[in-house]
């Protein structure tokens, strides 16, 4: 039992280290991907899914599961690895609360996780309304791109109905997101 708990903590720390590298990669303030802070109600529907995330950064790949629930009042996420919950996040539109397992590095940004999630799932009009001046969102039936000064900084591609790839070019990581039971629906502008 103790060995299983240690293995879970070791795996969690390994994933956290990769995510920490993502969160702390160099990018200039002007071209760093903006953090979305969209109201839960702006999703426009309820959502309850389980996602398998495969994070690729710094030449390494790590996987974890995320249970995601959203309604008009809040967005709730539980991150699991090897059957253990390693982090919980809740966003009510005003405050982001997080509960992290011991050893979870503080440099892993709950704000970035929430922002990436909102870029993938929230409607384009809500994302556009949440962007800082100078940023724009381009969208087609299977892609979304955050653009700053004519340069694509972040892209989201729907590779299959339940498979999305998020590439944070400025932050230096890619996430393969496989969702059971739902898929984001991008639409033409």
C-alpha positions in Angstrom: 0.0 0.0 0.0 2.8 2.4 0.9 4.7 1.6 -2.3 1.5 2.3 -4.3 1.1 5.7 -2.6 4.8 6.5 -3.2 4.4 5.5 -6.9 1.4 7.8 -7.2 3.2 10.7 -5.6 6.3 10.1 -7.8 4.1 10.1 -11.0 2.2 13.2 -9.8 5.5 15.0 -9.2 6.9 14.0 -12.6 3.8 15.4 -14.3 3.9 18.5 -12.2 7.5 19.0 -13.2 6.6 18.9 -16.8 3.6 21.3 -16.2 5.9 23.5 -14.2 8.3 23.7 -17.2 5.3 24.7 -19.3 4.1 27.4 -16.9 7.5 28.9 -16.5 8.9 28.9 -20.1 10.2 32.2 -21.3 7.9 34.4 -23.4 7.7 38.1 -23.5 4.8 39.8 -21.7 3.4 41.1 -25.0 3.3 37.7 -26.6 2.5 35.5 -23.6 -0.9 33.9 -24.1 -3.5 35.9 -22.3 -5.3 34.3 -19.4 -9.0 34.0 -20.0 -11.3 34.7 -17.0 -14.6 33.9 -18.5 -17.8 33.6 -16.4 -19.0 30.0 -16.0 -22.4 31.1 -17.3 -20.9 32.3 -20.6 -20.3 28.6 -21.5 -24.1 28.6 -22.2 -24.7 25.0 -21.2 -23.9 22.4 -18.5 -20.9 20.1 -19.1 -19.7 17.0 -17.3 -16.8 15.1 -19.0 -13.8 13.0 -18.2 -10.7 14.0 -20.2 -7.4 12.2 -20.7 -4.6 14.8 -21.1 -1.2 14.0 -22.6 1.1 16.9 -21.9 4.2 17.3 -24.1 6.9 19.7 -23.0 10.7 19.9 -22.6 11.0 16.7 -24.6 8.9 14.7 -22.2 5.3 13.4 -22.2 3.1 12.9 -19.2 -0.6 11.8 -18.9 -3.3 12.4 -16.4 -7.1 12.4 -16.2 -9.3 15.4 -15.5 -12.9 15.3 -14.5 -14.6 18.5 -15.6 -18.0 19.8 -14.6 -19.4 23.2 -15.5 -22.7 24.9 -15.0 -23.9 28.5 -14.8 -22.5 28.9 -11.2 -19.0 27.3 -11.4 -16.4 25.3 -13.2 -15.0 22.3 -11.2 -12.0 20.2 -12.1 -10.4 17.2 -10.4 -7.0 16.0 -11.7 -6.3 12.3 -11.2 -3.2 10.2 -11.7 -2.9 6.5 -10.9 -6.3 6.6 -9.3 -5.4 9.4 -6.9 -6.8 12.9 -7.0 -3.8 15.2 -7.1 -5.5 18.6 -7.6 -8.9 20.2 -7.5 -9.9 23.6 -9.0 -13.1 25.6 -8.7 -13.9 28.8 -10.5 -17.1 30.8 -9.7 -16.4 33.7 -12.1 -14.8 35.8 -9.4 -12.4 33.5 -7.4 -10.3 30.5 -8.4 -9.9 28.1 -5.5 -7.4 25.2 -5.7 -6.6 22.3 -3.5 -3.3 20.6 -4.4 -1.7 17.4 -3.1 1.5 17.8 -1.0 4.5 18.3 -3.3 2.6 19.9 -6.1 4.8 22.8 -7.3 3.5 26.3 -6.9 4.7 27.3 -10.3 2.0 25.1 -11.9 -0.6 27.6 -12.8 -4.2 26.9 -12.0 -5.0 30.0 -14.0 -3.3 28.7 -17.1 -5.2 25.3 -16.8 -8.5 27.2 -16.5 -7.7 29.5 -19.4 -6.7 26.6 -21.7 -9.9 24.8 -20.8 -12.0 27.9 -21.6 -10.2 28.4 -24.9 -11.2 24.8 -25.9 -14.8 24.6 -24.6 -16.3 28.1 -24.4 -18.1 29.7 -27.3 -16.0 31.9 -29.6 -18.0 35.1 -28.8 -17.3 34.6 -25.0 -13.6 34.0 -25.7 -13.4 37.1 -27.9 -15.0 39.2 -25.2 -12.4 38.0 -22.7 -9.3 38.9 -24.8 -7.0 41.8 -24.1 -6.6 44.6 -26.6 -4.4 43.6 -29.6 -5.5 39.9 -29.5 -7.9 38.2 -31.8 -9.5 34.8 -32.1 -9.7 33.2 -35.6 -12.0 30.2 -35.9 -13.0 27.6 -38.5 -15.0 24.4 -38.1 -12.0 22.5 -36.7 -9.6 25.1 -35.5 -9.1 28.1 -33.2 -6.1 30.4 -33.2 -5.2 33.1 -30.8 -3.3 35.7 -32.8 -1.2 38.7 -31.6 0.2 41.1 -34.2 -0.5 38.7 -37.0 1.3 35.8 -35.3 -0.4 32.6 -34.1 0.5 32.2 -30.5 -1.9 29.4 -29.5 -3.8 27.0 -31.7 -6.5 24.4 -30.9 -7.3 21.8 -33.5 -10.1 19.2 -33.4 -8.4 16.1 -34.8 -11.4 13.8 -34.2 -14.8 14.2 -32.6 -13.4 13.5 -29.1 -9.7 14.5 -29.7 -8.4 18.0 -29.5 -4.8 19.2 -29.7 -3.9 22.5 -27.9 -0.5 24.0 -28.8 0.7 26.8 -26.6 3.5 28.0 -28.8 4.5 30.9 -26.6 4.4 28.8 -23.5 6.3 25.8 -25.1 3.9 22.9 -24.6 1.3 20.8 -26.4 -1.7 19.0 -24.8 -3.6 16.1 -26.5 -7.1 16.1 -25.0 -9.3 13.1 -25.4 -12.7 13.5 -24.0 -15.3 10.8 -23.4 -18.8 11.7 -24.1 -18.5 15.2 -25.6 -16.5 17.3 -28.0 -16.2 21.0 -28.4 -17.9 22.5 -31.4 -16.0 25.1 -33.3 -17.9 27.2 -35.8 -17.0 29.5 -38.6 -16.7 33.1 -37.7 
